[in-house]
Amino acid sequence: MFLLVLTYSKPLEDVEPFMAAHMTWVDAHYQDGTFVASGRRVPRTGGIILARATDRASLETMAATDPFLEAGVAQYDIIEFTLSRTAPGFESLLS
């Protein structure tokens, strides 16, 4: 499992023009099964994505295609971890 921590590197008014394209990108990775959960950070300085991937390199390659990164308005910190426990109802994340 991976935690992608997105941080805006430009003011929000520079980020907003790329939001629709970013959300289309996010939706595509929910559809392909990579993304498990996501949301905005509070305060709104970026976002968080919980993802599944076979390896870090493939996830880094995929993250580089995020329109936010392509536009230079954000950056990712990718944290890999081994999921060992979940709350009831989320057991499918363990596989």
MOFENWO-V668869 format. One record per backbone hydrogen bond with DSSP energy under -0.5 kcal/mol. CO is the residue of the C=O (numbers start at 1). NH is the residue of the N-H. E is the energy in kcal/mol with one decimal. If there is no record, write none. Layout:
BEGIN
((CO & NH & E) (CO & NH & E))
END
This chain:
BEGIN
((1 & 81 & -2.5) (2 & 4 & -0.5) (2 & 51 & -2.8) (3 & 5 & -0.6) (3 & 79 & -2.8) (4 & 6 & -0.7) (4 & 49 & -2.2) (5 & 77 & -2.0) (6 & 47 & -1.4) (7 & 75 & -2.0) (11 & 14 & -1.9) (11 & 15 & -1.2) (12 & 16 & -2.6) (15 & 18 & -2.3) (16 & 19 & -1.9) (18 & 22 & -2.4) (19 & 23 & -2.7) (20 & 24 & -2.0) (21 & 25 & -2.0) (22 & 26 & -2.7) (23 & 27 & -2.8) (24 & 28 & -2.0) (25 & 29 & -1.4) (26 & 30 & -1.5) (27 & 31 & -2.3) (28 & 32 & -1.7) (29 & 34 & -1.3) (29 & 35 & -2.2) (30 & 33 & -1.1) (34 & 52 & -3.3) (37 & 50 & -3.1) (39 & 48 & -2.7) (43 & 45 & -2.0) (45 & 8 & -2.9) (46 & 41 & -2.4) (47 & 6 & -2.8) (48 & 39 & -1.8) (49 & 4 & -3.2) (49 & 51 & -0.6) (50 & 36 & -3.3) (50 & 37 & -1.2) (51 & 2 & -2.6) (55 & 59 & -1.5) (56 & 60 & -2.8) (57 & 61 & -2.2) (58 & 62 & -2.1) (59 & 63 & -3.0) (60 & 64 & -1.7) (62 & 65 & -1.8) (63 & 66 & -1.9) (66 & 69 & -0.8) (66 & 70 & -2.5) (67 & 71 & -1.9) (68 & 72 & -0.5) (68 & 73 & -2.4) (68 & 74 & -0.7) (69 & 72 & -0.9) (73 & 9 & -2.3) (73 & 10 & -1.1) (75 & 7 & -2.6) (77 & 5 & -2.9) (77 & 79 & -0.6) (78 & 80 & -0.5) (79 & 3 & -2.9) (81 & 83 & -0.7) (82 & 84 & -0.5) (87 & 90 & -2.1) (90 & 93 & -1.9) (91 & 94 & -1.9) (92 & 95 & -1.0))
END
